[in-house]
């Protein structure tokens, strides 16, 4: 087979008479010119004929009826099951359980403390370079000290070029 040969799926569909008419003529035309595809198509047709020659086997059990009966048997208890409580009932149950035992508030207290500490530490990153005359609006000289790490040259590093650290190339 080469790149222009149809895939085995197309040859198999042709052997099973499952190809559309347009694709069928294209695959037939190619297989008439290509000895590899003609041989593969002959093998697939022989295999198709061998499958058709097999005797029909009847099952002793109607599997479809068994599956449907089992599905219906499992569906009946689910249909009779009580409905799950709505969001309001779940919320009230949660509030009642939290108020009944004060130790249950510890995860919420920890999360609140972590949030407050994060906001406090984030506020410490603000660095005011000169005190503003008015508290609001903030002066344009308020910068984030932590953001200086993302400068072209982080604090404490050597300048790679002369113009990278001086007043010309500096973002300060």
C-alpha positions, 0 to 999 in steps of 0.5 A, spaced: 500 500 500 502 507 498 499 513 500 494 513 495 491 507 497 484 507 500 484 505 508 482 498 510 476 500 512 474 503 506 476 496 502 472 492 508 466 497 507 466 495 499 466 488 501 460 489 505 456 493 500 456 499 505 460 504 501 456 510 498 456 510 490 461 515 489 466 512 494 464 505 491 466 507 484 473 511 487 475 505 491 473 500 485 477 504 480 483 504 484 483 497 486 482 495 479 489 499 478 493 497 484 494 490 485 495 490 493 488 493 494 485 488 489 489 482 493 486 485 500 479 486 497 479 479 495 481 477 502 476 481 505 470 479 500 472 471 502 472 473 509 465 476 508 463 470 504 466 465 510 462 469 515 455 469 511 456 461 510 457 460 518 450 457 521 446 461 525 446 460 532 440 461 536 441 463 543 437 459 549 436 465 553 432 472 551 438 477 553 434 483 551 428 481 556 432 479 561 436 486 561 429 490 561 427 486 566 433 488 571 433 495 569 425 496 571 426 492 577 432 497 579 428 503 577 422 502 581 425 503 588 429 509 585 422 512 583 419 511 590 425 514 594 424 520 597 426 526 594 432 529 596 432 536 601 432 542 597 438 547 598 434 551 603 433 545 608 440 543 607 443 550 609 438 550 615 441 543 617 448 546 616 447 552 620 443 548 626 449 543 626 454 548 627 451 552 632 449 546 636 457 544 637 462 550 637 468 546 635 465 545 628 466 552 627 474 551 627 475 550 619 471 556 618 475 560 623 481 558 620 479 560 613 477 567 616 484 568 619 488 566 613 484 571 609 485 576 614 492 575 614 493 574 607 490 581 606 494 584 612 500 581 609 498 584 602 497 591 604 504 591 607 507 590 600 505 597 599 510 602 599 509 609 599 515 613 597 513 620 599 508 621 604 502 624 600 499 630 602 492 627 602 490 620 604 485 620 597 486 619 592 493 616 592 499 619 589 502 616 583 508 614 587 505 608 590 508 602 588 508 595 589 515 593 592 514 586 591 513 588 583 520 590 583 522 583 583 519 583 576 523 589 573 529 587 568 534 587 573 531 585 580 534 588 586 541 586 588 543 584 581 548 586 577 547 590 571 548 586 564 549 592 560 550 599 562 544 602 559 540 597 563 541 600 570 541 607 569 536 612 569 535 611 561 533 604 562 530 603 568 523 603 570 524 607 576 
